[in-house]
Amino acid sequence: MASVFSLPEPLQRFLSKFPLHTYPSIPVTAKRPLQRPTLWIAPPRTTAIDQSTNSDVLSTDVECLKWQAYIALRGLTNITVRWDISPEGGIDGCLPCLHIPGVGDASADLLAPRTIPGWVDGQLHCPKDPLNGHRDESLKDESHAWVSLLEGVVHAALTLSEHPQPIFYQLFQTAAAGGRDLSATLSPPPAPLTGLSSLLPSFGTNITLSSIQAQYAEAIASLSERLGTDRWFLGSENPTALDALAFAYLHSLLHSKDGTRIEVTRRVNLVDWERRVRTQVEAAFNAA
């Protein structure tokens, strides 16, 4: 149905000088067709790849390293890693992401971390285990407690041991690129920003550095005692998600400042366990 409204003649003549042209969409072609599953991770400590040892494929980010360890400890190999993609390019603005090649006519797909376990189960053709690899329900519940300890006190100590960033970088760093908030890892959380710079009076309790360090030392001692001489944590026959998480933190702690690293190096069983698992994890990945 034609419109009852029309533009004035002078305006029509003016707009006719700027005709609207539409063009067909340009098909997106992959520069390098995806041949193998590729895990997008935060960069490793160095980008120089030692082809003889594959020693520079482990991410410096604990979250990325956890998923690297999970994939490797489940038994998958020949996985590619790339670190030339910023976190904003991942799903929900975070890394890691798993880029898997398409099957048949299907296009390649990008998976968020929460869907990686399901993909691994499909690759191994194994049903979902309700016990997550543990012998019984009580050990499964205990694993949740260890996960909370690692992601709480140990993560806080690791964050505080990192080298401080320039003040201008901290001011202009976005929330999406800032990683986990330290206040979310501490129990109880630190006091909010109130008092001098706020209309609200100050309240809450600040957690001192010495308190975090004491809790961290106790946590590492407990972790070492629980591992003992077992091959895997909690005496599991095969590695579980807890082992992947523990490796990610132990490996990162062994590359942290002296005060934080020494708590791990004092425990010979943790150092030997990390070295053995690291060999398996490194062997599972290749640089893109």
ABEGO torsion letter per residue (X at the ends): XBBABBBBAAAAAAAAABBBBBBBBBBBBBABBBABBBBBBBBBABABBBAAAGAAABBABAAAAAAAAAAAAAGBBGBBBBAABBAAABBGGBOBBBBBBBBEABBBBBBBAAAAAAAAAAAAGBBBBAAGGBABAAAAAAAAAAAAAAABAAAAAAAAABBBBBAAAAAABBAAAAEBBAAAABOBBBBBBBEAABABBBBEBBBBAAAAAAAAAAAAAAAAAAAEABABBGGBABBBAAAAAAAAAAAAAAABBAAAAAAAAABAAAAAAAAAAAAAAAAABBBX
